[in-house]
Amino acid sequence: MTASGARPPLPTNPVLQELGGYPLAAFQDMARAMRAQPEVVYDFSIGDPVEPTPAFIRQALIDAVPAVSQYPTAAGLPELRAAIAGWVHRRFGVTVDPDTEVLPSAGSKEAIFHTPLALLDAAGSRRHAIWGSPGYQPYERGALFAGGASDRVDLRAETGWLLDLAELDIDRLDRAFIAWLNYPHNPTGATATASYLADQVAVARRHGVVLGSDECYIDVYPPQGPQPPSVLDVADGRLDGLLVYFSLSKRSGMTGYRCGAVVGDPTLIAQQRIMRPNIGTGSPEFVQLAAAAAWAEDGHAADRRRIFQAKREVMLDFCASRGLVVSGSEATFYLWAQVPGGDDRAYAETLLEHRIIVSPGSAFGPSGRGWIRLALVPDLEGCRRAAAVWGAAIDAGELPT
Ligand SMILES: Cc1ncc(COP(=O)(O)O)c(C=O)c1O
């Protein structure tokens, strides 16, 4: 109590105040209410597909549940690290040392968010995290919660939603401790070329900036290809300064399992290994064994690609037939469409009235304004029906064209 008898304010982290709530909380509330109703909703808003996790992965989990389950280690099970290294070799033709260059994580989100804790000297001169907007929030938030600062780069359709480090002032590079890339990209589905990635690796190395490449969608692309490249493809077998983030969430339909991996510079991986036991984020070992089974098998990822492609074609055809301009949308399970009239929020709200839920682009940052993101989550028939309902709303003049 203070002298006046009033209760003193309880402590709070000012970062929470700065972040505020979700930018489109009211929209989210409406969408949530709609999902709770018994009538059908066409929900393209959440990047969490509903295709079942392959049976062999579920069985691997069941088989691995022991009578006594003890604490997992931060380094993860050797069989899981070997399976991740095996996938890296099959997918990219790159050999990585499972003991020193691979770190399992509980999904890629927590690994991304926690990374600054091992890299950032909050009292030093390199406190900034460079990241592209529209983009995934943990790049910024992980830096802020660790005592660092955010350096947002606004991405544009005209440059393919690519974050080009070479275009930044040298001061910005010199005050950064990490630069985040994310190709294939959420929310736009844009992909990068190998030569673009090579340029980014070179700039980051020249300036001593760690390059964090979030490649959680690297195995989600149209089956006819091309396969999106990784920074591992262009690093000349040298991992220095690189941390690459992978995930089973999208590749294997395992969002609920929380399984990811960080592959990269052994010095940086060693730092993460020292830091991470302080958090306690290791996945349970029976989950790690299911993850090992998933990383060791590629057929199911190919099956998922075919499913997403069928849905992608339905929605791309719809957009083309209605003159909706699509940008990016080359990989991931997202389509990124420009909203006629430019008011993404109003457009999404009108779609809500027709029980179609899409994400307004401004939810992903100011440069997402004027766009909407469709996550290809409804099944094929759901996509077809949603397209019919959406088209009828356009015909009825309820949506701008
Ligand atoms: C760009 C990006 N990175 C990382 C993640 C986190 O995925 P997970 O933690 O499930 O591996 C997501 C999830 O949607 C994402 O979109």
The ligand as an SDF file (V2000), in Angstrom:
LIG
                    3D

 16 16  0  0  0  0  0  0  0  0999 V2000
    6.1390  -17.7780  -41.5280 C   0  0  0  0  0  0  0  0  0  0  0  0
    5.8930  -18.7140  -40.4110 C   0  0  0  0  0  0  0  0  0  0  0  0
    6.9190  -19.0980  -39.6680 N   0  0  0  0  0  0  0  0  0  0  0  0
    6.7600  -19.9370  -38.6430 C   0  0  0  0  0  0  0  0  0  0  0  0
    5.5120  -20.4380  -38.3260 C   0  0  0  0  0  0  0  0  0  0  0  0
    5.3830  -21.3150  -37.1250 C   0  0  0  0  0  0  0  0  0  0  0  0
    5.1070  -22.5980  -37.4370 O   0  0  0  0  0  0  0  0  0  0  0  0
    5.3230  -23.7680  -36.3860 P   0  0  0  0  0  0  0  0  0  0  0  0
    5.6650  -23.1610  -35.0470 O   0  0  0  0  0  0  0  0  0  0  0  0
    4.0370  -24.4790  -36.3680 O   0  0  0  0  0  0  0  0  0  0  0  0
    6.4710  -24.5690  -36.9040 O   0  0  0  0  0  0  0  0  0  0  0  0
    4.4080  -20.0590  -39.0800 C   0  0  0  0  0  0  0  0  0  0  0  0
    3.0690  -20.5710  -38.7280 C   0  0  0  0  0  0  0  0  0  0  0  0
    2.0650  -20.2540  -39.2720 O   0  0  0  0  0  0  0  0  0  0  0  0
    4.6010  -19.1810  -40.1550 C   0  0  0  0  0  0  0  0  0  0  0  0
    3.5870  -18.7970  -40.9270 O   0  0  0  0  0  0  0  0  0  0  0  0
  1  2  1  0
  2  3  1  0
  2 15  2  0
  3  4  2  0
  4  5  1  0
  5  6  1  0
  5 12  2  0
  6  7  1  0
  7  8  1  0
  8  9  2  0
  8 10  1  0
  8 11  1  0
 12 13  1  0
 12 15  1  0
 13 14  2  0
 15 16  1  0
M  END
$$$$
